[in-house]
Each structure stands twice: as structure tokens, then as C-alpha cells.
């Protein structure tokens, strides 16, 4: 049958069996779109504001305008590096120009890819600015620190990594069998003498690139004109559910996302934003650096890698006005306040911040409001593939919306909640399905990975009322997150679709159980996953971290040490309360008192820490593997 266009109302429809359902659905949606324009939504589809307009500059072009306006204001405060780590916007611009010239002399040009392996320091901030003017951030040249300070661990030498990349670090020429395209390794020596780098002739010292020119104020000119739609960042995903993938993001997507995030927070040039999340993650480089750099604010790095003690001290001593973090970071900071390690004073300047990266339990939000004065704390939701933020609360949203939702859409973003079994079906208000996002923020694709790109990045033809829009393509990003939308456009994330626990045919959302347990006075952290079960298919398993001073007890049956990986010394200290004991049956009774019986954990595992990504997200797939292993060990012991 030949498909020919015809009209029904203002919708262009196509005849023929293939397009008939789409045509009917389009006609039915006319009424709902009219209702949307009147205020309240009638289906789970929303559009963000159309103002302010999208920025049309590249990142270097916009940065130049910020330097002209805010040149003498602090841009970067890297506490661990002393005076050299305090840069104004003019300083940042000058060091960026010098580094850009040094890199160009070493052969870096537009189209090359540069991999960066650094902590949160001024060198990373300068490098980010340079690469946006020259090339992509990924892999033909490598800028690496001599060591990386990991949280709660000794500094890790990156020399071992370098030796697996370069055949001979002492050779005069760089040769790499594992990365044949690699042309340069630029070494930031942050080891302070702990690592001898003097013999690494195959590497280029970072400080030499900064010392090789005295032409400080000449702006670097790229080999060819930059375009806002070109890829500037090949950003790797966190790897919480699978191996990390390389998302290709553009000047346009990153710049605008950072700008709208800062605008929704209410950032000004007077703000100092404390940013413990890493710069190698979207949270640090876009929500952090790009949001501050587009508003003339200062970004504060408490330490090269997350350290809760350094974070709290930097807020107190620098007078920070905003704080960023994921749930696990906030928990660690609150723990230091509750046990008296850090005095609960000096946070009067804090007013706002961002909690993101993973779901934030309502009980934790309430604590942050009370203990850290973060009454204007905002919640961000997004993913690397959407540059990254699509939804965000505002400081002025009602408290219940800031606690129980991730806010509404940012400007120039569209989203809908669709059925997990039929991607074309938009669900009614309040029903749970997959969140799908569209707009300027969607990635161009995964680097050299069309198969995975096509699974999540779907292109559809637009059939709009206005004739100018007809025939255009719209790109939708399938997030893999389960969500629901209310009639005002607020989005609530109820979990990863992959994380859903299906027990005897019933869907269980881990976040519900986590929120219930997080409210327990003796529980510091909790993560809930599904464990294979012969009777029900899956069973609920809770991995629990208790507060200092709390002892985990043994149940009447003698059970109580499943997964016990907690040294006794962890429960000691001046603030330990030895009389407090938490048993597995206490955990179950607590959940039973608040939720339905089928949500009560069958298994409770005591742990001292979780397997996490470098950005602080809990890797639930590893928890499942740990749980299965521990249960098998128990089964063997009981035989």
C-alpha cells in the first residue's frame, strides 16, 4: 500500500497499516497538548522553559567573555596546592594560553584526543580550558599525575600504569605497544619527592610546558575554526551497571548544561562552590567547573580526591557558599560532625549546593538541611549521555518536592515516561515507566560503538502542528531509569530498571527499602539489591553499614555474620557507644513496621564499605556477586 499524506486536524498523518497507530495516537494527543498549555499535564510528557535562550558560543568564546567581566575574581581554589593553587580568571586564562602553546609545539592539534588522569587540582582546570580550544579530551596524548590520592588510602603511584603503557620510560623516544597512537605523555609531578621522575625521559614534565614561553597574554588560535556542535569531550560513563562507555559531548551541550545548572542554583560571581566530586566525572567538570565558569563563581577543591575532613575544613576556612556531593560523600561528612571529629560550626555561609549522582534518601536531605545549613540544596538528575543534567529542583521549590523528586526539566529539554514494553506509549500521570529525554543535551553517540548507541539513542521523525517543524528529526535518549511524572512536571526517579527486584512476580523498588532503613538511628549507609532465590526468583538483600560505636549482633538462630567484613577497631574510638547493637532481625522488624511484608529483606549483610566507582557511586552488580558468593560459603559451611 502506498503511503500518502493527509490531514486530520493540524496533524500530518500517514496512511497505511504501519503508520495507522501513530496517526491515531497523534490525533488523541492534540487534546492533551492543549491541556498542557493551560498548566497541568495530563500525560507523562513535559517540556522545559524556552527562556533564557540557548548560548550559541563555543566554550573558549564564552570563557573569553567571562575573563573580560570577572578577570580579577577567584576562579579556582585548590587547597592542597597552597598559593599556586589560587587562580583568578585572568590567571586561568594566562596559564591556559601558555599550556596551549606548549602542547601545540608538541604536536597537539585539532582532531587529536587527549586522555587526562589527574585529581582535582589547578592543572586539571587549566588543561580542561586548553583542550576545549584545541581538540577532544581522550586518547592520542596523555596528561597524568605521578600519583593519585585515593580516599582513605595511601597515595597510589601512577608509575605502574605508565610502565604498562610505555615500553621504556627512560628512553628518549616514546614507544607504546598497548596504545600505538600515543605520541606524548605529559607528567604532572605531584609526588613531592615520593616518586623519582627524573629518569623518565620518555615523558614531558608539565612544568616545562608552562615555562617555555613568555608570551602570556596571546590567545591561542586553533588550527581551524571551532564549531559549537563539534565533539569536545569524550566522557566515560561511571560503570555502575556495566563496563564504562565513551559518550561524545559537544561544546553546545556542555556549555549550555553548565550554564543552566548554575542559573537554576542562583549562582553569582560572589559564590564559592566547594566541589569534592572528581573533575574526571561530569559532576565535577560540568556541574562543578562549567557551572561556576559560566557565572564568574569560584570553584573550591578541598583535596585532589575526596576527603570528608578536608571538605568540611575548606568550607569553614574559605567561607564556601555551596557544597556538592553524592549521598555517600554527604554521609561521610555528617559522620565526622556527629562523632565530634569536626566542630559543627562555621557553615553559616552555606546556602545552596547540589546532591546528585545517585538517589538521595529523604532522611539524608533533612539532615543536610539541619546540620550543614543547606536549606537551598538542589537535587540534580541526569546521566553522562545527556551532558549530564536534564532535571533539577530549585532552591524555591516546596520542601517536599526537593526531598521526594529530582525537580522539573531544565530549559530547552523535553522528557516523557514511556512503557517499558512499548517505547511508543506515553504513560498517564503518576505511572512508572522509563524516562526518555530529548534536546540539545543528548550525546552524539558512543565513541566508535554504533551498536550500543542505537540501543539507547533513538531518532524519530517529527510530526508537529507547525509546518516549519514537519520533517525534522528528534533524538531521544533512553535513560534506563524508572520514573514517574506528576501533573506539574516534577519527576521522581524510582530506581534503575536493571535494579528492579522481581520477587514472585511483584516489582520491588530498592529505593523504598533503602529510604526506610536509612531513617534508622544505627544505620549509616544501606544499599538494597536482588539476590537469586529458588522459590521467588529473587529475594531482597540489604547491605548495611552501621555508625561508629554500633555493634552488629547475632540472631537467635546464630546468624548475623553474613558478609561481615568489619574490623572490631572500626567500632572503637572516643565516641563509640558500645551498648548499641543492631541485629538482622532488628533490620527486618524495622522495615516490616514501615513497609509491606514482601519488602522485608530476606538477607542482611554487614559491610564496612561498598564497591564504588571512582566518582563515588555504589556498584550494585558487584554487591549481588558478593551476596551470592557469601551465601554459597555459608551453604558449604553448613553441610
C-alpha positions, -999 to 999 in steps of 0.1 A, spaced: 0 0 0 14 34 -9 17 59 20 3 93 12 0 122 35 -34 135 46 -46 158 73 -67 153 104 -69 185 125 -35 200 125 -15 167 125 2 154 94 -6 116 93 4 88 70 -20 62 57 -11 26 56 -10 -1 83 25 8 95 16 44 104 -21 40 114 -15 35 152 9 65 152 -17 86 134 -44 78 159 -21 84 188 -12 118 172 -48 128 169 -55 118 205 -25 138 217 -39 171 204 -63 174 233 -36 166 259 -12 192 244 -38 218 246 -43 209 283 -5 212 288 -6 247 275 -32 255 302 -10 245 330 -13 209 343 -1 179 325 -25 151 315 2 126 304 38 120 314 53 143 288 68 177 296 88 205 280 113 227 299 112 265 297 122 282 264 140 310 283 167 320 287 178 312 251 205 287 244 241 300 242 255 298 207 292 302 215 319 276 219 334 271 253 365 293 246 344 321 232 322 322 263 352 319 286 368 350 270 337 370 279 338 358 315 375 368 317 367 403 305 340 407 331 354 388 361 392 387 354 402 397 389 379 373 407 390 340 420 382 312 396 400 282 412 410 275 448 430 242 451 435 240 488 461 212 488 484 233 465 487 264 486 492 298 469 499 285 435 465 268 435 446 301 439 439 314 404 419 344 392 400 341 359 429 362 344 455 338 359 435 308 345 434 324 311 471 332 310 482 297 322 458 282 296 473 302 268 509 292 279 499 255 281 481 256 248 512 269 231 534 243 247 510 215 237 509 228 201 547 227 199 544 190 209 521 183 180 487 185 196 462 198 171 425 199 164 411 164 160 436 148 183 424 131 215 440 138 249 435 115 279 437 132 313 444 112 345 446 138 373 429 146 406 411 178 414 438 204 410 446 236 392 464 217 364 432 198 356 413 231 354 438 247 331 440 216 309 402 214 306 402 250 293 431 243 269 417 212 254 383 228 247 402 253 225 424 227 207 409 192 205 390 164 222 395 151 257 405 114 252 434 94 237 464 103 215 482 123 242 482 115 279 484 140 308 489 121 340 498 128 376 528 109 392 504 97 419 467 100 428 455 103 464 426 80 468 401 85 497 411 67 530 441 50 513 478 57 507 487 77 476 487 54 445 517 56 422 506 60 386 541 50 375 530 13 374 503 24 349 528 43 329 551 13 326 523 -8 311 517 20 285 553 29 276 579 1 269 607 21 284 601 53 304 639 61 303 641 60 265 645 92 246 615 84 223 581 73 235 571 38 222 538 23 233 528 -12 222 494 -11 240 485 23 226 503 27 193 487 60 185 501 76 217 525 105 208 532 122 242 530 116 279 529 148 299 537 142 336 524 163 364 548 156 393 526 159 423 545 133 443 565 158 463 596 137 461 579 104 469 584 92 433 616 98 414 606 110 380 640 125 369 648 95 347 615 94 328 630 108 295 600 94 276 577 118 294 574 156 292 572 174 326 541 196 328 560 225 343 582 227 312 552 234 291 544 263 313 580 277 314 587 275 277 571 308 266 569 343 280 541 354 257 515 352 284 486 372 270 483 360 234 452 339 229 458 306 212 443 303 177 431 267 168 442 251 136 408 257 121 377 274 134 358 257 162 322 248 158 298 246 187 284 213 175 319 196 174 328 170 200 349 185 228 347 158 255 347 120 252 333 114 287 333 79 301 302 67 320 306 56 356 302 19 351 277 13 379 258 -13 359 282 -24 332 316 -15 316 320 22 311 312 36 277 326 67 260 299 93 254 307 121 229 296 155 241 298 189 223 307 225 231 270 233 227 257 206 251 283 210 278 284 248 278 246 252 280 241 225 305 267 241 329 251 275 323 215 264 331 226 244 361 243 275 376 213 296 367 189 273 384 211 273 416 212 311 415 250 312 413 266 346 411 302 359 409 303 361 447 298 324 452 324 299 463 314 264 453 330 235 472 334 206 448 347 173 462 333 152 432 361 144 407 367 166 377 371 134 355 333 129 361 305 150 347 296 160 383 330 178 387 337 191 352 302 202 342 280 207 373 312 220 390 337 237 367 314 246 338 286 259 361 310 282 380 330 293 349 298 304 331 288 326 361 321 340 373 320 320 405 349 303 423 353 266 424 369 252 456 388 218 455 393 206 491 417 179 481 428 160 450 404 131 458 375 130 482 384 135 518 355 144 541 376 160 568 393 183 542 360 191 527 345 203 560 376 223 569 377 240 535 341 251 538 347 266 572 380 283 563 372 295 528 336 306 536 321 284 509 285 292 499 277 260 481 286 223 485 284 194 460 283 157 467 268 123 462 249 106 490 279 86 502 300 118 504 274 136 525 271 106 548 309 106 555 308 143 562 278 141 586 296 112 604 325 134 612 302 161 626 281 136 646 311 120 663 328 153 671 358 149 648 349 183 632 331 210 652 296 218 640 303 255 634 315 277 605 288 267 580 268 299 582 278 309 546 265 277 530 231 283 513 229 260 483 246 231 466 239 200 446 232 164 456 234 141 426 250 110 412 226 86 428 193 87 447 193 109 478 172 94 507 147 119 522 161 113 557 196 124 544 182 155 528 166 165 561 200 160 579 218 182 554 193 210 558 197 208 596 234 201 601 250 220 573 226 248 568 219 236 532 184 249 531 187 258 494 203 224 484 191 213 450 188 179 435 201 171 400 193 142 379 210 132 347 234 108 330 267 112 312 249 108 279 228 139 285 257 162 292 246 154 320 216 171 337 180 170 325 160 176 357 168 198 387 150 213 416 153 250 426 160 265 460 125 278 459 107 246 453 84 233 481 104 213 506 85 181 498 94 185 461 131 190 469 131 159 490 109 135 470 116 145 434 145 155 412 127 186 401 115 197 367 132 199 333 159 224 326 153 249 297 151 235 262 147 199 273 118 175 267 111 143 286 85 116 287 78 85 307 71 55 284 61 19 289 90 -5 294 73 -29 270 62 -4 243 85 25 238 59 44 218 34 45 246 35 76 268 21 67 302 -5 86 322 5 109 350 18 91 381 25 57 363 60 43 364 80 36 333 112 45 316 123 82 315 133 93 279 149 127 273 154 149 242 170 182 234 204 199 228 219 179 257 218 144 241 252 130 232 262 124 196 268 88 204 293 64 220 327 67 205 332 40 178 303 20 192 272 22 169 256 -9 183 253 4 219 245 39 206 215 26 186 202 8 216 197 40 236 197 69 212 166 68 190 159 92 162 123 98 152 106 120 126 87 150 140 50 154 130 42 188 146 13 211 141 35 239 128 46 233 92 81 246 98 87 217 122 75 190 99 100 165 87 126 174 113 143 147 133 142 145 171 167 124 191 155 107 223 178 92 249 165 62 267 179 66 302 173 31 316 159 48 347 124 41 361 105 73 368 71 88 373 59 124 365 32 144 383 8 169 368 32 198 375 60 182 356 81 171 387 99 139 380 105 112 406 132 86 400 122 53 415 153 33 405 173 18 377 152 -5 356 180 -31 358 180 -28 396 143 -37 400 138 -67 422 111 -91 409 100 -112 438 73 -138 430 61 -116 401 60 -84 422 82 -54 413 102 -41 443 119 -8 441 152 -9 461 150 29 469 118 23 490 136 -2 513 168 20 514 148 51 524 131 31 552 164 17 566 183 50 562 159 65 588 172 40 614 194 57 640 220 30 640 223 27 602 250 49 584 245 36 549 224 10 531 222 -5 496 195 -30 485 198 -54 457 181 -86 444 197 -120 451 186 -151 431 160 -172 451 147 -207 442 112 -200 454 105 -164 444 130 -158 416 147 -130 435 149 -121 472 156 -87 488 191 -83 503 202 -53 523 239 -44 526 242 -23 558 270 -1 571 264 8 608 275 40 626 307 40 646 301 26 681 274 3 669 280 -35 672 263 -60 649 246 -87 669 238 -123 663 203 -135 658 186 -162 678 194 -187 651 231 -179 654 231 -160 621 244 -125 619 278 -125 603 268 -128 566 293 -108 547 308 -94 579 338 -75 567 342 -51 595 372 -49 618 365 -45 655 386 -14 655 361 3 633 337 4 662 362 18 687 370 54 695 361 82 719 326 85 706 318 47 705 286 37 723 292 0 730 257 -7 743 242 -2 709 237 -34 690 219 -40 657 208 -75 647 195 -88 614 161 -93 629 161 -57 641 166 -46 605 138 -68 593 114 -56 620 122 -20 612 113 -25 576 82 -46 585 69 -17 606 70 7 578 65 -12 545 46 -42 532 58 -77 542 72 -86 508 97 -57 510 113 -70 542 149 -82 534 154 -119 534 192 -114 537 211 -88 557 248 -84 550 270 -63 573 298 -44 554 322 -17 563 323 -2 528 308 -7 493 324 -13 460 322 20 443 331 37 410 359 64 411 331 90 413 316 75 445 286 56 431 278 22 446 283 -7 421 252 -28 428 261 -55 404 292 -62 425 270 -63 456 249 -90 440 281 -110 432 293 -106 468 260 -117 482 258 -148 461 294 -157 470 288 -153 507 256 -174 506 274 -202 489 301 -201 515 275 -203 543 259 -233 525 292 -251 523 300 -245 560 266 -258 570 269 -291 551 
